[in-house]
Each structure stands twice: as structure tokens, then as C-alpha cells.
């Protein structure tokens, strides 16, 4: 059996969180993330943007993720200078 990478573990934990979370849990998580170090906030947003970029390329969607793919495609229509976040 192969050990999961850090990225795979994160993705699994994140999926588990959003799958079992109620709005108060999500609100608490967002507030905690907003209190994190500013550089880490920038990195978090970079991860979200990378996810949006990959989701926008998705050719396989259905009613369960159709709105997310549409939003991701809209985000990718923004000028690249707005989508690329510097690491400071």
C-alpha cells in the first residue's frame, strides 16, 4: 500500500470537511483563515485560483458541479494580471 502524499492528504481532509460541514463550520473556517498570516492568505488564494484554473478546463460536468465549472470559466476570463498572485 502506498502512502499518500501531503497534497493527497490535504485534498482528502478538505473533501471530508466540506462534505460533513454545516454553514457555521464553514464560516468558522473562513474566519480562521482570514486571521492567518497575510503571506499564507495569499498562498491560500493562489491554491483556490489554481483549483479554479483546473476546474475551468473540465470537460466532464453535470448538475452537481455545473455552476462551479461555469464560475471557474468566468474567473479564467479575468485579465491574467488579476489572476496571478505574487509571492511576497
PEVEN-V716571 format. One record per residue. RES is the residue in one letter. PHI is phi in whole degrees, 0 to 359 (none if undefined). PSI is psi as a letter, one per 20 degrees, with the letter a starting at -180 (NA if undefined). NEAR is the number of other ideal C-beta (glycine too) atoms within 10 Angstrom. Layout:
RES:PHI:PSI:NEAR + RES:PHI:PSI:NEAR
This chain:
X:none:p:3 + X:272:p:5 + X:289:q:6 + X:285:q:11 + X:285:r:9 + X:301:g:7 + X:296:g:8 + X:294:g:11 + X:297:g:11 + X:301:g:12 + X:300:g:13 + X:296:g:11 + X:295:g:10 + X:295:g:12 + X:299:g:10 + X:298:g:10 + X:298:g:12 + X:290:h:11 + X:287:h:7 + X:244:j:8 + X:265:q:13 + X:263:r:8 + X:307:g:7 + X:299:h:8 + X:295:g:12 + X:295:g:12 + X:300:g:11 + X:297:g:12 + X:297:g:14 + X:298:g:10 + X:297:h:9 + X:296:g:9 + X:295:h:12 + X:290:i:9 + X:270:i:8 + X:288:r:11 + X:304:q:8 + X:302:h:8 + X:295:h:10 + X:291:h:10 + X:299:g:14 + X:297:g:13 + X:293:h:14 + X:298:g:14 + X:296:h:12 + X:299:g:15 + X:296:g:12 + X:299:g:12 + X:293:h:18 + X:297:g:12 + X:298:g:13 + X:298:g:19 + X:300:g:13 + X:290:h:10 + X:295:h:18 + X:297:h:17 + X:277:i:10 + X:299:p:13 + X:261:i:5 + X:245:o:6 + X:220:q:14 + X:219:a:7 + X:299:h:6 + X:288:h:7 + X:230:j:13 + X:302:g:11 + X:294:h:10 + X:293:g:15 + X:296:g:18 + X:298:g:13 + X:297:g:13 + X:300:g:20 + X:296:h:14 + X:295:g:11 + X:299:g:16 + X:290:i:15 + X:280:i:8 + X:297:q:11 + X:305:p:7 + X:303:h:7 + X:296:h:6 + X:273:h:9 + X:270:h:15 + X:270:p:9 + X:257:p:16 + X:289:q:6 + X:263:o:7 + X:246:NA:6
